[in-house]
Amino acid sequence: MNKKKKIILNLFWGLVGLIVVGTAGAAVDLFNNPVSEIGATKQPDLFSSPVAVIGGNPVVAAYNKDTSGDKPQAVEDKATQAAQTNSAKETSAQAATETKSPQAAKSKLWSYQPVKVSVQPEVKNKNWVRTPIDAFVLAPLEAQGLAPSPDVDRAAFIRRATLDAWGVIPTPDEVAAFVDDKSADAYEKLADRLLSSPKYGERQARRWLDLARYADSTGFQNDETRPNLWRYRDYVINAFNSDKPYSRFVQEQLAGDELWPGNTEALIATGYMANFPDNHNSRDLVQRKYQITTDITDTVGKVFMGQTVECARCHNHKFDKISQKDYYSLQSFFANVSAVDNIPAPKGEVERNYEATWNKYQEATKDIREKQKAIIDSVKEQAVKHHKERYLTDSREAIFKPKEQWNAQDRWVNHRLGYITDQQSLAAYLRDTAESKGKDKNYTAEIEAKWLEYDRLTEELKKFKDLKPKSGSTQISAMTELGYPDAPPSFVFAGGDHEKPLEKVEPAFPEAITDEKPDIKPLPFSSGRRAALAKWITSDKNPLTARVFVNRIWEQYFGRGIVQTVSDFGKAGQKPTNPELLDYLADNFIKQGWSVKKLHREILLSSVYRQSSAHREDVAKADPENKLLGVFPRKRLEAEQIRDSLLAAAGKLEGKVGGPSVFPPVPDALGAGNQWEVSKDVHDQNRRSLYIFTRRSVPYPMLETFNMASAQEAHSKRDVTTSPLQSLALFNSDVVLGLSQALAGRVINEAGNDEVAQLDKLYEILFSRKATATEKDILQKFLSNHEKVVREKTSEGKFAVSIPTGLKEDRKLDPIRAAAFVDLVHTVANSNEFIYRF
């Protein structure tokens, strides 16, 4: 093969390796044991017992009682080692040369340097400094001869702060209470109220779930439901509401099962790693393992460290001093993790309701299912063999290997096989053989008859689908190491091709960032690798973690991070516009015990956050991009904020926190079929957008139109596009029109029949202010003119009107005038002022 073709081939396999694929289904174990028992010879099995027992296993209990003894070292299978060594030797010398890692020197990149203790700068306008943040912002402004903007009025401020902290508009009563509060600590009381509400945790969770590539489905062809992952979403909400230290929050998500064995919450937290898109149809299980660990590695690098480590998977990083060896050393921390979905959840209301409904379905379908099982059992041996033979060669090596000979890699492959195999997988033997019409050597008339009967029973079973639970589950999804301390070996792969291993690597931190070595302490039930990584990432000495997180929070409030490239703190990323401010925030964040709420509070109480967003020509001329923050930056609301605020304005927003995801109505034209079965309970339909089922192949249309996060990978920052489809979606949406009718009804109920009062109330609800005299004049003219149009069209008998809904019984209105008012409300709700915060 010539050099050009070899380069093209390496590039092709590198691109293939980047694809993360997905589909799911209910899993059964081919080996007649719980999935967690696969390969369980001597090591303890954490998952053969309820979650409450985890840590109560004799070996685990002994570990918990006394951690001073020696820990078992990872075991590596000699046969596998020899085979992979030979494979590495056979790799071309050229590839070895191209991918060989140079001796890394600690980088001088700014973000790799220790966080400095920033000294608060001296400023002239000392009265403007309410928090240290203000001094760091004011000093560069004064250096440019600029003054900060005056404070925004209180009504605009509470709308701004509520949208930023809660993700939804405030009520008129909340606005009035703050505006009328003359106490010296009015702003402090507002900040504390915002941060103590469950709505704060919901808002922060939505932003974190963007980073966690959270979805309720697997993606790809079948896009199967992941019924348990809403527990991870609820974990995130609770973590922010309880002000869980960010260091602990990170550790639980990376190694909760290792650091806190027996803690259900920490186990659920590992769902962070389990959010990867997945393809259960993949026939190369070895490649699938590589793709999963690649997804986890790339996500961890991007989210926690602000590093584009994925750029070093196929070759040394072109900009940063991250080598291929660094990349695969980082990936090896996750070499032994597996997804587990069958961990019993503690029983609460959701679990009890699910179980009761499921039991009814099981009872109603018992006879059909038993008949199907009997058919499969009659051909079980052939069906299992047929299913296993569908996998590629390297997968079959592990699949057909006797259980007592499994090494760590084989154990992963066989666990994965059980994880993705259900009865339908085995029924494929009957289908394929029967439909071959004699071409398959196993074909018999009896086989065809069995398939026809099995297929008939499947159709019969579908008649009972409405008896199945529509949401919820009784199990937890997590990532664990299945109760074993030994991990599969890791290698540098030439060109990112998992079939071209080069040198073997062990877990290690990027050498350009630190010369610290991982302190890995294997546990009786896990390798201990992820615990070591989590502790390093959350170390006070780590130069990246605190900087990256505080920068994300700054971006939430000001629309632009101090480092604009919020997930790239490398050379290709932007440098901080105010490095002293960034280090002050990071250093103080650590000193405050990694308290996220204290970070939010300081920003909310700062003078820079109180500034007016009114345009200033002097600032625009001196600082066109407003990097110095001489004026407060305006910001388009995110998709969820728009929908949730419309619901709140209409008085329809449900306040329930947590629980299984819901399905609000979607346009019939979407054609989602059984992928989107609308929730029957109207209260579920009106829950916050955070709780809308995130199906990777069928995003909720209204949210997608306004740039919702993609769940295919960590989504670092929301895009802000402006397109005609957005205006059309708000104008033509049946949902938005329905909310406008409800809002019109609310306005009439609260303001009475005085139309001027109605306009004021409408503006108070939507914009936290009264309408100006000019606006009232324009809207009253519109109302009168539009009433004539509506009356004329209805007189022809060809025009259906939309009248206010939810009116009190004693309200007597002219339906034509009321319909015109609904259209007015609909128009005002479509304005820029509503979908922006100033």
C-alpha positions in Angstrom: 0.0 0.0 0.0 1.5 3.4 -1.0 1.9 6.2 1.5 -1.0 8.2 0.2 -3.5 5.3 0.5 -2.2 4.5 4.0 -2.8 8.1 5.1 -6.3 8.1 3.6 -7.1 4.7 5.3 -5.8 6.0 8.7 -7.9 9.1 8.3 -11.0 7.0 7.5 -10.6 4.8 10.5 -10.0 7.9 12.7 -13.3 9.4 11.5 -15.1 6.1 12.1 -13.7 6.0 15.6 -15.2 9.4 16.3 -18.7 8.2 15.6 -20.6 7.4 18.8 -23.6 5.3 17.9 -26.7 4.2 19.9 -29.9 2.2 20.3 -31.3 0.3 23.3 -33.7 -2.4 24.5 -34.6 -4.4 27.5 -31.7 -6.7 28.3 -31.5 -10.3 29.5 -28.4 -12.3 30.3 -27.6 -15.1 27.9 -25.9 -17.0 30.6 -28.9 -17.5 32.9 -27.4 -15.3 35.6 -27.9 -11.7 36.6 -25.7 -9.5 34.3 -23.6 -8.5 37.2 -22.5 -12.1 37.9 -20.8 -12.5 34.5 -17.3 -13.7 35.3 -17.9 -13.6 39.0 -15.5 -16.3 40.2 -13.7 -15.0 43.2 -14.3 -11.3 43.2 -17.3 -9.9 45.1 -20.5 -9.0 43.1 -22.0 -5.7 44.2 -25.1 -6.0 42.2 -26.6 -9.4 43.1 -28.2 -7.6 46.1 -30.3 -4.5 46.5 -28.5 -1.1 46.5 -28.9 -0.9 50.3 -26.6 -3.9 50.6 -23.8 -2.4 48.5 -20.9 -2.0 50.9 -22.4 -4.8 53.0 -20.8 -7.4 50.9 -18.2 -9.2 53.2 -15.3 -8.1 51.1 -16.6 -4.6 50.7 -17.5 -4.4 54.4 -14.0 -5.5 55.3 -12.6 -2.8 53.1 -14.9 -0.1 54.6 -13.9 -1.2 58.1 -10.2 -1.2 57.6 -8.5 0.5 54.6 -5.0 0.3 56.0 -4.1 -3.0 54.5 -2.6 -3.7 51.1 -5.0 -3.5 48.1 -5.0 -6.1 45.4 -3.2 -5.1 42.3 -4.8 -5.2 38.8 -4.4 -8.6 37.1 -3.6 -8.8 33.5 -4.3 -11.9 31.4 -1.1 -13.3 30.0 -2.6 -14.6 26.8 -4.3 -11.3 26.0 -1.0 -9.5 26.8 0.9 -11.6 24.4 -1.6 -11.3 21.6 -1.8 -7.5 22.0 2.0 -7.3 22.2 2.3 -9.2 18.9 -0.3 -7.0 17.3 1.6 -4.0 18.4 4.8 -5.4 16.9 3.1 -6.0 13.6 2.1 -2.4 13.3 4.1 -0.5 10.7 7.3 1.2 11.8 6.1 4.3 10.1 2.9 4.5 12.2 5.0 3.9 15.3 7.2 6.8 14.4 4.3 9.1 13.6 2.5 8.4 16.9 5.5 8.1 19.3 5.0 10.6 22.1 7.8 13.1 22.7 9.2 13.7 26.2 6.7 16.2 27.4 7.9 19.3 29.2 5.5 21.1 31.5 3.7 23.7 29.4 4.0 27.4 30.0 0.4 27.9 28.8 -1.4 30.4 31.0 -4.2 28.0 32.0 -1.7 25.3 33.2 -0.1 27.7 35.7 -1.3 27.7 39.3 -4.2 29.9 40.2 -2.9 33.1 41.6 -4.2 34.9 44.7 -5.3 38.1 43.0 -4.9 41.4 44.9 -7.9 43.6 44.6 -6.9 46.5 42.4 -7.1 50.1 43.5 -9.8 52.1 41.7 -10.9 55.7 41.7 -14.6 55.2 42.1 -14.5 53.3 45.3 -18.3 53.9 46.0 -19.1 51.7 43.0 -17.4 48.7 44.5 -19.9 46.5 46.2 -18.0 43.2 45.9 -14.3 42.5 45.0 -15.6 41.5 41.5 -16.4 45.2 40.9 -12.9 46.4 41.5 -11.5 43.8 39.0 -14.0 45.0 36.4 -13.7 48.7 37.1 -9.9 48.9 37.0 -9.7 48.1 33.2 -12.7 50.5 32.5 -11.0 53.4 34.3 -7.7 52.6 32.5 -9.7 53.2 29.2 -11.2 56.4 30.6 -14.6 54.8 30.9 -17.1 54.9 33.7 -19.5 52.0 34.4 -23.2 52.3 33.5 -25.7 53.4 36.2 -27.8 50.9 38.0 -30.8 49.5 36.1 -34.2 50.2 37.7 -35.3 47.6 40.2 -38.1 46.1 38.1 -35.7 45.4 35.3 -33.2 44.0 37.7 -35.5 41.5 39.3 -36.6 40.3 35.9 -33.0 39.9 34.8 -31.9 38.2 38.0 -34.9 35.8 38.1 -34.4 34.8 34.5 -30.7 34.2 35.1 -31.1 32.3 38.4 -34.4 30.6 37.9 -34.8 30.5 34.1 -38.3 32.0 34.2 -39.9 35.4 34.6 -40.9 36.8 38.0 -44.5 37.3 39.0 -45.9 40.9 39.2 -46.2 40.4 43.0 -42.6 39.4 43.3 -41.6 42.5 41.3 -43.7 44.8 43.3 -42.4 43.4 46.6 -38.8 44.0 45.6 -39.5 47.5 44.1 -41.3 48.6 47.3 -38.6 47.1 49.6 -36.8 50.1 51.0 -34.6 48.2 53.4 -30.8 48.5 53.1 -30.5 44.7 52.4 -33.2 44.5 49.7 -30.8 43.1 47.1 -29.3 40.6 49.6 -32.8 39.3 50.5 -33.7 39.0 46.8 -30.5 37.0 46.0 -31.0 34.7 49.0 -34.6 34.1 48.0 -33.6 33.2 44.4 -30.9 30.9 45.6 -33.0 29.1 48.2 -35.8 28.2 45.7 -36.0 24.8 44.0 -36.2 26.8 40.7 -32.6 27.7 41.1 -31.5 24.1 41.1 -33.7 23.4 38.1 -32.1 26.2 36.1 -28.6 25.2 37.0 -29.3 21.6 36.3 -30.5 22.4 32.8 -27.1 24.1 32.1 -25.2 21.2 33.6 -27.2 18.6 31.6 -26.1 20.4 28.4 -22.5 19.5 29.5 -23.4 15.9 30.5 -25.0 15.3 27.0 -28.1 14.1 28.9 -30.9 12.4 27.1 -33.7 10.0 27.9 -32.9 7.8 24.9 -29.9 6.1 23.3 -30.1 7.7 19.8 -29.4 6.2 16.4 -31.7 3.7 14.6 -34.1 2.6 17.2 -33.5 5.4 19.7 -34.7 3.3 22.6 -35.8 4.8 25.9 -33.5 4.9 28.8 -36.1 4.6 31.6 -33.8 5.2 34.5 -31.7 8.2 33.6 -34.1 10.8 34.9 -32.7 9.9 38.3 -29.4 11.4 37.2 -31.2 14.6 36.2 -32.9 14.7 39.6 -29.6 14.1 41.3 -28.2 17.2 39.5 -31.1 19.3 40.6 -30.8 18.3 44.2 -27.0 18.8 44.1 -27.4 22.4 43.1 -30.3 23.1 45.5 -28.4 21.6 48.4 -25.3 23.5 47.5 -23.2 20.3 47.3 -19.6 21.4 47.0 -18.6 21.3 43.4 -15.5 19.2 44.3 -17.8 16.5 45.7 -20.2 16.9 42.8 -17.4 16.1 40.3 -16.1 13.2 42.4 -19.5 11.5 42.6 -20.0 11.7 38.9 -16.6 10.3 38.0 -16.2 7.8 40.9 -19.1 7.8 43.2 -19.2 4.0 43.3 -15.5 3.8 44.3 -15.4 6.7 46.8 -18.8 6.1 48.5 -19.7 2.5 48.1 -23.2 1.9 49.4 -24.3 5.4 48.8 -27.3 5.4 46.4 -27.0 9.0 45.5 -23.3 8.6 44.6 -24.1 5.6 42.5 -26.8 7.5 40.5 -24.3 10.3 40.0 -22.2 8.0 37.8 -25.0 8.4 35.3 -22.9 11.3 34.1 -20.7 8.8 32.4 -23.6 6.6 31.2 -25.2 9.4 29.1 -23.2 8.4 26.0 -25.2 7.9 22.8 -25.3 4.1 22.2 -25.9 1.7 19.4 -27.1 -1.7 20.6 -27.0 -2.9 17.0 -23.2 -2.6 16.8 -21.7 -6.0 15.9 -18.2 -5.0 17.0 -18.2 -5.0 20.8 -14.5 -4.3 21.1 -14.9 -1.2 19.0 -18.0 -0.3 21.0 -15.9 -0.4 24.2 -13.4 1.9 22.6 -16.1 4.3 21.4 -17.7 4.5 24.8 -14.5 5.1 26.7 -13.6 7.7 24.0 -16.8 9.5 24.6 -16.3 9.5 28.3 -12.7 10.7 28.0 -13.5 13.5 25.6 -16.4 14.7 27.8 -14.4 14.7 31.0 -11.6 16.6 29.3 -13.9 19.2 27.8 -16.3 19.7 30.8 -14.1 19.6 33.8 -10.7 20.7 32.5 -11.6 22.8 29.5 -9.3 20.8 27.3 -9.8 19.6 23.8 -8.1 16.2 24.6 -10.0 14.6 21.7 -7.6 16.3 19.3 -4.9 14.0 20.6 -6.7 10.7 19.9 -5.3 10.2 16.4 -2.1 12.2 16.7 -0.4 14.5 19.1 -2.4 17.7 19.7 -1.5 20.3 17.1 -1.7 23.2 19.5 -1.4 22.0 23.1 1.2 19.9 24.6 -1.1 16.9 24.9 0.4 13.8 23.3 -1.3 10.7 22.1 0.2 8.9 25.0 -1.4 11.5 27.3 -4.8 10.9 25.7 -4.7 7.1 26.0 -3.3 7.3 29.5 -6.3 9.5 30.4 -8.6 7.1 28.7 -7.2 4.1 30.7 -8.8 5.6 33.8 -12.1 4.4 32.3 -10.8 1.1 30.9 -12.8 -1.1 33.3 -16.2 0.8 33.5 -19.4 -0.8 32.3 -23.0 0.4 32.1 -25.4 -1.3 34.5 -29.1 -0.8 34.4 -30.5 -3.4 36.8 -29.7 -1.9 40.2 -32.8 -1.8 42.4 -33.9 1.7 43.3 -35.1 2.6 46.8 -38.9 2.4 46.7 -40.8 5.6 46.7 -44.1 6.7 45.2 -42.8 6.5 41.6 -41.4 3.0 42.1 -44.5 1.7 43.8 -46.8 3.1 41.1 -44.6 1.7 38.4 -44.4 -1.7 40.0 -48.2 -1.9 40.5 -48.8 -1.0 36.8 -46.1 -3.4 35.6 -47.5 -6.2 37.7 -50.9 -5.7 36.1 -49.3 -5.9 32.6 -47.4 -9.0 33.6 -50.5 -10.7 34.9 -52.5 -9.9 31.8 -49.8 -11.1 29.4 -48.5 -14.0 31.4 -49.9 -16.8 29.2 -48.6 -15.1 26.0 -45.2 -14.5 27.4 -44.9 -18.1 28.7 -45.8 -19.5 25.3 -43.1 -17.3 23.7 -40.5 -18.3 26.2 -41.3 -22.0 25.6 -40.8 -21.5 21.9 -37.4 -19.8 22.4 -36.4 -22.4 25.1 -37.0 -25.2 22.5 -34.3 -23.7 20.3 -32.2 -21.9 22.9 -28.9 -23.5 22.1 -29.2 -22.8 18.4 -30.6 -19.3 18.9 -27.8 -18.3 21.3 -25.2 -19.6 18.8 -26.9 -17.8 15.9 -26.9 -14.6 17.9 -23.3 -14.8 18.9 -22.1 -15.6 15.4 -23.5 -12.2 14.2 -20.6 -10.4 16.0 -17.3 -9.7 14.4 -14.2 -11.8 14.8 -12.5 -10.0 17.7 -15.8 -9.9 19.6 -16.4 -13.7 19.0 -13.0 -14.5 20.5 -14.3 -13.4 23.8 -17.9 -14.5 23.3 -17.1 -18.1 22.6 -14.3 -18.3 25.2 -15.1 -20.5 28.2 -16.2 -18.4 31.2 -13.4 -19.6 33.4 -10.8 -18.3 30.9 -12.2 -14.8 30.7 -9.8 -11.9 31.3 -10.9 -8.3 32.0 -11.5 -7.5 28.4 -13.5 -10.7 27.8 -15.6 -9.9 30.9 -16.4 -6.5 29.5 -17.4 -7.9 26.1 -19.6 -10.6 27.6 -21.3 -8.2 30.0 -22.0 -6.0 27.1 -23.4 -8.9 25.2 -25.8 -9.7 28.0 -26.6 -6.0 28.4 -27.9 -5.6 24.8 -29.5 -9.1 24.3 -33.1 -9.7 24.9 -35.6 -12.4 23.9 -36.2 -10.6 20.6 -32.5 -11.0 19.8 -32.8 -14.8 20.2 -36.1 -14.8 18.2 -34.0 -13.6 15.2 -32.8 -17.1 14.8 -36.3 -18.3 14.1 -37.1 -15.4 11.9 -33.9 -15.6 9.8 -34.1 -19.4 9.5 -37.8 -19.4 8.6 -37.6 -16.6 6.1 -34.7 -18.3 4.3 -37.3 -20.7 2.9 -34.8 -23.6 2.9 -31.6 -21.7 2.1 -30.5 -21.9 5.7 -29.2 -25.4 6.6 -31.2 -25.3 9.8 -34.5 -24.7 8.0 -37.3 -27.1 8.8 -41.0 -26.8 8.5 -41.1 -27.1 12.3 -38.9 -24.0 12.6 -41.1 -22.0 10.3 -44.1 -23.0 12.2 -42.5 -21.9 15.5 -41.6 -18.6 14.0 -45.1 -18.0 12.7 -46.5 -18.8 16.1 -44.0 -16.6 17.9 -44.7 -13.7 15.5 -48.5 -14.2 16.1 -48.0 -14.1 19.8 -45.9 -10.9 19.4 -48.8 -9.3 17.6 -51.2 -10.5 20.3 -48.9 -9.0 23.0 -49.1 -5.6 21.3 -52.8 -5.4 22.2 -51.8 -5.0 25.8 -49.3 -2.2 25.3 -51.6 0.4 26.9 -51.3 -1.6 30.2 -47.6 -0.9 30.4 -46.3 1.9 32.6 -45.9 5.0 30.5 -43.0 6.3 32.6 -40.9 5.6 35.6 -38.9 2.6 36.6 -37.8 0.6 39.6 -34.1 0.5 38.7 -31.0 2.7 38.6 -28.6 3.2 35.7 -25.0 3.6 36.7 -21.4 3.0 35.5 -19.4 0.5 37.6 -16.6 -2.0 37.3 -18.8 -5.0 38.0 -17.1 -5.9 41.2 -13.6 -6.5 39.8 -10.3 -4.6 40.5 -8.5 -5.8 37.3 -8.8 -3.6 34.2 -8.2 -4.4 30.5 -4.8 -3.1 29.3 -4.7 0.2 27.4 -2.6 1.1 24.4 -1.8 4.0 22.2 -3.6 3.4 18.9 -2.0 4.4 15.6 -4.2 7.0 13.9 -6.9 6.4 16.6 -7.5 2.9 15.1 -8.3 0.4 17.9 -7.0 -2.4 15.7 -3.5 -0.9 15.6 -2.2 -0.9 19.1 1.3 0.5 19.8 2.8 1.0 23.2 1.0 0.0 26.3 0.0 2.8 28.7 -1.0 3.1 32.3 -3.3 5.7 33.9 -1.5 9.0 34.0 -2.3 12.7 34.1 -1.3 14.9 31.1 2.4 15.6 31.6 2.2 19.2 30.3 -0.2 20.1 33.1 1.3 18.3 36.1 4.2 16.0 37.0 2.0 14.4 39.7 1.4 10.7 39.5 -1.9 9.0 40.1 -2.3 7.6 43.6 -4.3 4.5 42.5 -5.5 2.2 45.3 -7.3 -0.8 43.9 -10.4 -1.8 45.8 -11.8 -5.3 46.3 -14.6 -4.4 43.9 -13.1 -1.8 41.6 -9.8 -0.7 40.1 -9.6 2.6 42.1 -8.5 4.4 38.9 -11.4 6.8 38.6 -11.1 7.7 42.3 -7.5 8.8 41.7 -8.5 10.8 38.7 -11.5 12.5 40.4 -9.3 13.5 43.4 -6.7 15.0 41.1 -9.3 16.9 39.0 -10.8 18.4 42.2 -7.5 19.1 43.9 -7.0 22.6 45.1 -3.8 22.6 43.2 -5.4 21.7 39.8 -5.0 24.8 37.7 -8.0 24.1 35.5 -11.0 22.8 37.3 -12.0 25.9 39.3 -11.1 28.3 36.5 -13.3 26.4 34.0 -16.3 26.2 36.3 -16.3 29.8 37.5 -15.9 30.9 33.9 -19.0 28.9 32.9 -21.0 30.6 35.7 -19.7 34.0 34.5 -20.9 33.2 31.0 -24.3 32.3 32.3 -24.8 35.8 33.7 -22.9 38.0 31.2 -23.4 36.0 28.0 -19.7 35.7 27.4 -17.1 34.0 29.5 -14.0 35.7 30.8 -12.5 33.0 28.5 -14.9 33.2 25.6 -14.1 29.6 24.5 -15.7 28.1 27.7 -14.5 24.5 27.0 -11.2 25.3 25.4 -8.6 26.8 27.8 -5.8 25.7 25.4 -3.7 27.6 22.9 -6.5 27.5 20.2 -8.9 29.0 22.7 -9.3 32.6 23.6 -7.2 34.1 26.3 -9.0 35.6 29.3 -10.1 39.2 28.9 -9.6 39.7 32.6 -7.1 37.1 34.0 -7.0 38.7 37.4 -10.7 38.5 37.8 -10.7 34.9 36.6 -8.1 33.9 39.2 -9.9 35.8 41.9 -13.1 34.0 41.2 -11.4 30.6 41.0 -9.3 31.1 44.2 -12.2 32.4 46.2 -14.4 29.6 44.9 -12.0 27.1 46.4 -11.5 29.0 49.6 -15.3 29.1 50.0 -15.4 25.3 50.0 -16.3 25.0 46.3 -19.7 26.6 47.2 -21.6 27.2 44.0 -24.3 29.3 45.7 -21.8 31.6 47.2 -20.3 32.2 43.7 -23.7 33.0 42.3 -24.5 35.3 45.3 -21.4 37.4 44.8 -22.2 37.9 41.1 -25.8 38.8 41.8 -24.8 41.4 44.4 -22.1 43.0 42.3 -22.4 46.5 40.8 -21.3 45.1 37.4 -24.4 42.9 37.4 -26.7 45.8 38.4 -25.6 48.0 35.4 -28.1 49.2 32.9 -28.0 47.6 29.4 -28.8 50.9 27.7 -26.6 51.7 24.7 -23.7 54.0 25.3 -21.8 55.5 22.3 -18.6 56.0 24.3 -18.4 52.4 25.3 -19.4 51.1 21.9 -16.5 53.2 20.4 -13.9 52.3 22.9 -14.9 48.6 23.5 -17.1 47.5 20.5 -17.4 43.9 21.8 -18.1 45.1 25.4 -15.4 42.9 26.8 -14.8 45.3 29.6 -18.5 45.3 30.6 -19.1 49.0 30.5 -22.7 48.2 29.9 -24.7 45.2 30.9 -25.0 42.8 27.9 -28.5 42.0 26.6 -29.2 38.3 26.0 -31.7 36.3 24.1 -33.5 33.8 26.3 -32.7 30.2 25.9 -35.4 27.8 24.5 -36.5 26.5 27.9 -36.7 30.0 29.3 -39.0 31.1 26.5 -41.4 28.2 26.9 -41.3 28.2 30.7 -41.9 31.9 30.8 -44.9 31.6 28.5 -46.3 29.0 30.8 -45.7 31.1 33.8 -47.3 34.2 32.2 -50.4 32.1 31.3 -50.6 30.9 34.9 -50.1 27.3 33.7 -46.5 26.4 34.8 -46.5 23.4 37.2 -44.2 23.7 40.2 -43.6 20.0 40.8 -39.8 19.2 41.1 -38.3 15.9 39.8 -39.7 12.6 38.6 -39.9 10.8 35.3 -39.7 12.8 32.0 -43.0 14.0 30.3 -44.3 14.3 26.8 -46.1 17.6 26.1 -48.2 17.8 22.8 -46.3 18.1 19.5 -47.7 19.0 16.0 -49.3 16.1 14.2 -47.0 16.7 11.3 -44.0 15.7 13.3 -44.9 12.1 12.7 -43.1 10.8 15.7 -45.5 7.8 16.2 -44.8 5.7 19.3 -41.6 7.7 19.9 -43.7 10.5 21.3 -46.8 9.4 23.2 -48.2 12.6 24.7 -48.7 12.5 28.5 -52.4 12.2 29.4 -52.2 14.3 32.5 -52.4 18.0 31.5 -50.4 18.9 34.6 -47.5 16.9 33.2 -47.9 18.7 29.8 -47.3 22.0 31.6 -44.2 21.1 33.5 -40.9 22.9 33.1 -39.0 22.2 29.9 -36.3 20.6 32.0 -38.6 17.6 32.4 -39.5 17.2 28.8 -38.4 13.8 27.5 -35.2 14.3 25.6 -35.3 11.9 22.7 -32.2 12.2 20.6 -34.0 11.5 17.3 -37.1 13.6 18.1 -36.2 16.8 19.8 -39.2 18.8 21.1 -40.0 21.1 18.2 -40.4 24.4 20.0 -37.2 24.0 21.9 -35.3 22.9 18.8 -36.4 26.0 17.0 -34.7 28.1 19.6 -31.4 26.3 19.7 -31.8 23.7 22.5 -28.7 21.8 23.3 -27.7 18.8 21.3 -27.4 15.6 23.3 -24.9 14.0 20.9 -21.9 15.4 22.8 -21.1 17.8 25.6 -22.8 21.1 24.6 -20.7 23.9 25.9 -22.6 27.0 24.9 -26.0 27.6 23.5 -26.1 28.9 19.9 -28.1 32.0 19.3 -29.6 32.1 15.8 -32.2 34.4 14.4 -34.4 32.9 11.8 -37.9 33.4 10.3 -38.8 29.9 11.7 -38.6 31.3 15.2 -41.2 34.0 14.6 -43.4 31.6 12.7 -43.1 29.0 15.5 -44.3 31.5 18.1 -47.0 33.0 15.8 -48.4 29.7 14.4 -47.9 27.3 17.3 -51.2 25.9 18.7 -49.4 25.7 22.0 -48.4 29.3 22.1 -51.9 30.4 20.9 -53.4 28.3 23.7 -51.1 30.0 26.2 -52.1 33.4 24.8 -55.7 32.6 25.4 -55.0 31.6 29.0 -52.9 34.7 29.5 -55.7 36.9 28.1 -58.1 35.2 30.6 -55.7 35.8 33.4 -55.3 39.5 32.5 -59.0 40.0 32.4 -59.5 38.2 35.7 -56.9 40.3 37.5 -57.4 43.7 35.9 -61.1 43.7 35.4 -62.9 45.2 32.3 -60.9 48.4 32.2 -58.9 48.0 29.0 -56.1 50.4 30.0 -55.7 48.4 33.3 -55.6 45.3 31.2 -52.7 46.6 29.1 -50.8 47.6 32.2 -51.4 44.1 33.7 -50.3 42.4 30.5 -47.0 44.4 30.5 -46.4 43.7 34.2 -46.7 40.0 33.6 -44.6 39.8 30.5 -42.1 42.6 31.0 -42.2 43.5 34.7 -43.3 47.1 33.9 -46.3 49.1 33.0 -47.0 50.0 29.4 -46.0 53.5 28.3 -48.6 56.0 27.1 -47.4 55.6 23.5 -47.6 51.8 23.8 -51.2 52.0 25.2 -52.2 54.3 22.4 -50.8 52.0 19.7 -52.4 48.9 21.3 -55.8 50.4 21.8 -55.9 51.4 18.1 -54.8 47.9 17.1 -57.5 46.5 19.3 -60.2 48.6 17.8 -59.1 48.0 14.2 -58.6 44.3 14.7 -62.0 44.0 16.3 -63.5 45.3 13.0 -61.5 42.7 11.0 -62.6 39.8 13.3 -66.2 40.9 13.3 -66.3 41.2 9.5 -64.8 37.7 9.0 -67.0 36.1 11.6 -70.1 37.6 9.9 -69.3 35.6 6.8 -69.4 32.4 8.9 -65.9 31.3 7.8 -63.8 32.4 10.6 -63.3 30.7 14.0 -62.3 33.0 16.9 -60.1 32.2 19.9 -61.5 33.7 23.0 -59.8 34.0 26.5 -59.8 30.9 28.6 -60.0 30.4 32.3 -62.3 33.3 32.8 -64.2 33.7 36.0 -67.9 32.7 35.7 -69.1 36.3 36.3 -67.2 37.7 33.4 -69.5 38.9 30.6 -67.6 39.9 27.5 -68.2 40.7 23.8 -66.7 37.5 22.3 -65.5 39.4 19.2 -63.8 42.1 21.3 -62.4 39.3 23.5 -61.1 37.4 20.5 -59.4 40.6 19.2 -57.8 41.0 22.7 -56.4 37.4 22.5 -54.7 38.3 19.2 -53.3 41.4 20.9 -51.9 39.3 23.8 -50.5 36.9 21.3 -48.8 39.7 19.4 -47.3 41.3 22.5 -46.0 37.9 23.7 -44.2 37.5 20.4 -42.2 40.7 20.9 -38.5 40.9 21.2 -38.8 42.4 24.7 -40.3 39.2 25.9 -37.7 36.8 24.5 -34.7 39.0 25.6 -33.5 39.9 29.1 -32.0 43.3 29.5 
